Amino acid sequence: MLRLGAVVMRVSAIDRARAFWSAALALEGAPHQPAFLLPGDAAPGTRLHLDEEDRMHLDLWADDEADQRVQVERLVSLGARRVEWDYPEGADFVVLADPDGNLFCVIA
């Protein structure tokens, strides 16, 4: 069986990206690996691997539409920005960019 073990994301400054994504997703830095962010309390889950070469986008799932609105505003307050997007009718996602311009979606 396969599982998602890591997401690799290209960033221009690992320290800045680590600060944003650790606050956004409540992740902790891996000992002796500043580019790896892990779920807290040794909980199982996907690792976020920050990389200055590769590029990726994330889909972040909210509990419902109300939670989606709250999460979008929280992420914007942390430094994300809303992205102009041609949304299809009935879209259940909001496209944002992190401080490095990496696109990600918050999905209800």
Sequence and secondary structure as in RCSB ss.txt:
>XXXX:A:sequence
MLRLGAVVMRVSAIDRARAFWSAALALEGAPHQPAFLLPGDAAPGTRLHLDEEDRMHLDLWADDEADQRVQVERL
VSLGARRVEWDYPEGADFVVLADPDGNLFCVIA
>XXXX:A:secstr
     EEEEE S HHHHHHHHHHHHTEEEETTEEEEEEEGGG    EEEEESS    EEEE SSHHHHHHHHHHH
HHTT EE      TT  EEEEE TT  EEEEE 
